[in-house]
Amino acid sequence: MALKDSLRLRLEKLAGGVVPQLRDSWGDLRKRLDDLNCSLANRACPEDRRSRVSELSLQEKAQQAGQNRPALRAVKTAGKASWEK
């Protein structure tokens, strides 16, 4: 058996045992980072804005899904409108 073949076999054995462990570890790390990100986002966003952020997120998802209806907003005016005079 040549040195090249011997090294290839050893690397294949090593990869066969290490790669699944790395995938599991990567998944665990990703989950921890996601949890940390959520925690930081909850701390950064004041309680009174969370509902508005959630509403905007839902509107954005609706637009992406093809529901392009614009959201209606109430507009505060300083005085009477022209049609009320």
FIKOLZA-1660 file (N, C-alpha, C; in steps of 0.1 Angstrom, whole numbers, plus 5000, padded with zeros to 4 digits):
% residues 85
   i   px   py   pz ch aa at
   1 5008 4988 5000  A  M  N
   1 5000 5000 5000  A  M CA
   1 5009 5012 5000  A  M  C
   2 5006 5021 4991  A  A  N
   2 5014 5033 4990  A  A CA
   2 5011 5043 5001  A  A  C
   3 5020 5052 5003  A  L  N
   3 5018 5062 5014  A  L CA
   3 5006 5070 5011  A  L  C
   4 5004 5074 4999  A  K  N
   4 4992 5082 4995  A  K CA
   4 4979 5074 4998  A  K  C
   5 4978 5062 4995  A  D  N
   5 4966 5054 4999  A  D CA
   5 4965 5053 5014  A  D  C
   6 4975 5051 5021  A  S  N
   6 4975 5050 5035  A  S CA
   6 4970 5063 5042  A  S  C
   7 4975 5074 5037  A  L  N
   7 4970 5087 5042  A  L CA
   7 4955 5089 5038  A  L  C
   8 4951 5086 5027  A  R  N
   8 4938 5087 5022  A  R CA
   8 4928 5079 5031  A  R  C
   9 4932 5067 5034  A  L  N
   9 4923 5059 5043  A  L CA
   9 4922 5064 5057  A  L  C
  10 4933 5069 5062  A  R  N
  10 4933 5075 5075  A  R CA
  10 4924 5088 5076  A  R  C
  11 4925 5096 5066  A  L  N
  11 4917 5108 5065  A  L CA
  11 4902 5104 5063  A  L  C
  12 4899 5094 5056  A  E  N
  12 4885 5090 5054  A  E CA
  12 4880 5085 5068  A  E  C
  13 4887 5077 5075  A  K  N
  13 4883 5072 5088  A  K CA
  13 4881 5084 5098  A  K  C
  14 4890 5093 5098  A  L  N
  14 4889 5105 5106  A  L CA
  14 4877 5113 5103  A  L  C
  15 4875 5116 5090  A  A  N
  15 4864 5124 5085  A  A CA
  15 4851 5117 5089  A  A  C
  16 4850 5104 5088  A  G  N
  16 4838 5096 5091  A  G CA
  16 4834 5098 5105  A  G  C
  17 4843 5100 5114  A  G  N
  17 4840 5101 5128  A  G CA
  17 4839 5116 5133  A  G  C
  18 4846 5125 5126  A  V  N
  18 4846 5139 5130  A  V CA
  18 4835 5147 5124  A  V  C
  19 4832 5144 5112  A  V  N
  19 4822 5152 5105  A  V CA
  19 4808 5152 5111  A  V  C
  20 4803 5140 5115  A  P  N
  20 4790 5141 5122  A  P CA
  20 4790 5149 5136  A  P  C
  21 4801 5147 5143  A  Q  N
  21 4803 5155 5155  A  Q CA
  21 4803 5170 5153  A  Q  C
  22 4810 5174 5142  A  L  N
  22 4811 5188 5138  A  L CA
  22 4797 5193 5134  A  L  C
  23 4789 5185 5127  A  R  N
  23 4776 5189 5123  A  R CA
  23 4767 5191 5135  A  R  C
  24 4768 5182 5145  A  D  N
  24 4760 5183 5157  A  D CA
  24 4764 5196 5165  A  D  C
  25 4777 5198 5166  A  S  N
  25 4783 5209 5173  A  S CA
  25 4778 5222 5167  A  S  C
  26 4779 5222 5153  A  W  N
  26 4775 5234 5146  A  W CA
  26 4760 5237 5148  A  W  C
  27 4752 5227 5148  A  G  N
  27 4738 5229 5151  A  G CA
  27 4735 5235 5165  A  G  C
  28 4742 5230 5175  A  D  N
  28 4741 5235 5188  A  D CA
  28 4746 5249 5189  A  D  C
  29 4757 5252 5183  A  L  N
  29 4762 5266 5183  A  L CA
  29 4752 5276 5176  A  L  C
  30 4746 5271 5165  A  R  N
  30 4737 5280 5158  A  R CA
  30 4724 5282 5167  A  R  C
  31 4720 5272 5174  A  K  N
  31 4708 5274 5183  A  K CA
  31 4711 5283 5194  A  K  C
  32 4723 5282 5200  A  R  N
  32 4727 5292 5211  A  R CA
  32 4728 5306 5206  A  R  C
  33 4733 5308 5194  A  L  N
  33 4734 5321 5188  A  L CA
  33 4721 5327 5185  A  L  C
  34 4711 5319 5180  A  D  N
  34 4698 5323 5177  A  D CA
  34 4691 5327 5190  A  D  C
  35 4693 5319 5201  A  D  N
  35 4687 5323 5214  A  D CA
  35 4693 5336 5219  A  D  C
  36 4706 5338 5218  A  L  N
  36 4712 5350 5222  A  L CA
  36 4707 5362 5214  A  L  C
  37 4706 5360 5201  A  N  N
  37 4701 5371 5193  A  N CA
  37 4687 5375 5197  A  N  C
  38 4678 5365 5199  A  C  N
  38 4664 5368 5204  A  C CA
  38 4664 5375 5217  A  C  C
  39 4673 5371 5226  A  S  N
  39 4674 5377 5239  A  S CA
  39 4678 5392 5238  A  S  C
  40 4688 5394 5230  A  L  N
  40 4693 5408 5228  A  L CA
  40 4683 5417 5221  A  L  C
  41 4675 5411 5211  A  A  N
  41 4665 5419 5205  A  A CA
  41 4654 5422 5214  A  A  C
  42 4650 5413 5223  A  N  N
  42 4640 5416 5233  A  N CA
  42 4644 5427 5243  A  N  C
  43 4657 5427 5246  A  R  N
  43 4662 5438 5255  A  R CA
  43 4663 5451 5248  A  R  C
  44 4666 5451 5235  A  A  N
  44 4668 5463 5228  A  A CA
  44 4655 5470 5224  A  A  C
  45 4644 5463 5222  A  C  N
  45 4632 5468 5218  A  C CA
  45 4623 5471 5230  A  C  C
  46 4619 5484 5233  A  P  N
  46 4610 5487 5245  A  P CA
  46 4597 5479 5243  A  P  C
  47 4591 5477 5255  A  E  N
  47 4579 5469 5255  A  E CA
  47 4568 5475 5247  A  E  C
  48 4566 5488 5247  A  D  N
  48 4556 5495 5239  A  D CA
  48 4558 5494 5224  A  D  C
  49 4570 5492 5220  A  R  N
  49 4572 5491 5205  A  R CA
  49 4571 5477 5200  A  R  C
  50 4572 5467 5209  A  R  N
  50 4572 5453 5204  A  R CA
  50 4559 5450 5196  A  R  C
  51 4548 5455 5200  A  S  N
  51 4536 5451 5193  A  S CA
  51 4536 5458 5179  A  S  C
  52 4541 5470 5178  A  R  N
  52 4542 5477 5165  A  R CA
  52 4553 5470 5156  A  R  C
  53 4564 5466 5162  A  V  N
  53 4574 5458 5154  A  V CA
  53 4568 5445 5148  A  V  C
  54 4560 5439 5157  A  S  N
  54 4554 5426 5153  A  S CA
  54 4544 5429 5142  A  S  C
  55 4536 5439 5143  A  E  N
  55 4526 5443 5133  A  E CA
  55 4533 5446 5119  A  E  C
  56 4544 5454 5120  A  L  N
  56 4551 5457 5107  A  L CA
  56 4557 5444 5101  A  L  C
  57 4561 5435 5109  A  S  N
  57 4567 5422 5104  A  S CA
  57 4556 5414 5097  A  S  C
  58 4544 5414 5103  A  L  N
  58 4533 5407 5097  A  L CA
  58 4529 5413 5084  A  L  C
  59 4529 5427 5083  A  Q  N
  59 4525 5434 5071  A  Q CA
  59 4536 5431 5060  A  Q  C
  60 4548 5430 5064  A  E  N
  60 4559 5427 5054  A  E CA
  60 4557 5413 5049  A  E  C
  61 4554 5404 5057  A  K  N
  61 4552 5390 5053  A  K CA
  61 4540 5389 5044  A  K  C
  62 4530 5397 5047  A  A  N
  62 4518 5396 5038  A  A CA
  62 4521 5402 5025  A  A  C
  63 4529 5412 5024  A  Q  N
  63 4533 5418 5011  A  Q CA
  63 4541 5408 5003  A  Q  C
  64 4550 5401 5010  A  Q  N
  64 4558 5391 5003  A  Q CA
  64 4549 5380 4998  A  Q  C
  65 4538 5377 5005  A  A  N
  65 4530 5366 5001  A  A CA
  65 4520 5370 4990  A  A  C
  66 4521 5383 4985  A  G  N
  66 4513 5387 4974  A  G CA
  66 4500 5395 4978  A  G  C
  67 4499 5398 4991  A  Q  N
  67 4488 5406 4996  A  Q CA
  67 4493 5421 4996  A  Q  C
  68 4492 5427 4985  A  N  N
  68 4498 5441 4984  A  N CA
  68 4489 5452 4988  A  N  C
  69 4479 5449 4995  A  R  N
  69 4470 5460 4999  A  R CA
  69 4477 5469 5009  A  R  C
  70 4477 5482 5006  A  P  N
  70 4484 5491 5015  A  P CA
  70 4476 5492 5028  A  P  C
  71 4484 5494 5039  A  A  N
  71 4477 5496 5052  A  A CA
  71 4472 5510 5053  A  A  C
  72 4460 5511 5060  A  L  N
  72 4454 5524 5062  A  L CA
  72 4458 5529 5075  A  L  C
  73 4460 5542 5076  A  R  N
  73 4464 5549 5088  A  R CA
  73 4455 5561 5091  A  R  C
  74 4452 5563 5103  A  A  N
  74 4445 5575 5107  A  A CA
  74 4455 5587 5107  A  A  C
  75 4451 5598 5101  A  V  N
  75 4459 5610 5101  A  V CA
  75 4453 5621 5110  A  V  C
  76 4461 5625 5119  A  K  N
  76 4457 5636 5128  A  K CA
  76 4459 5649 5121  A  K  C
  77 4448 5658 5122  A  T  N
  77 4449 5671 5115  A  T CA
  77 4449 5682 5126  A  T  C
  78 4454 5693 5123  A  A  N
  78 4455 5704 5133  A  A CA
  78 4441 5711 5134  A  A  C
  79 4433 5711 5123  A  G  N
  79 4420 5718 5124  A  G CA
  79 4410 5710 5116  A  G  C
  80 4400 5717 5111  A  K  N
  80 4390 5710 5104  A  K CA
  80 4395 5708 5089  A  K  C
  81 4390 5697 5084  A  A  N
  81 4393 5694 5070  A  A CA
  81 4386 5703 5061  A  A  C
  82 4390 5705 5048  A  S  N
  82 4383 5714 5039  A  S CA
  82 4369 5711 5036  A  S  C
  83 4365 5698 5036  A  W  N
  83 4352 5694 5034  A  W CA
  83 4342 5696 5046  A  W  C
  84 4348 5699 5057  A  E  N
  84 4340 5701 5069  A  E CA
  84 4336 5715 5072  A  E  C
  85 4342 5724 5064  A  K  N
  85 4339 5739 5066  A  K CA
  85 4326 5743 5061  A  K  C
% end
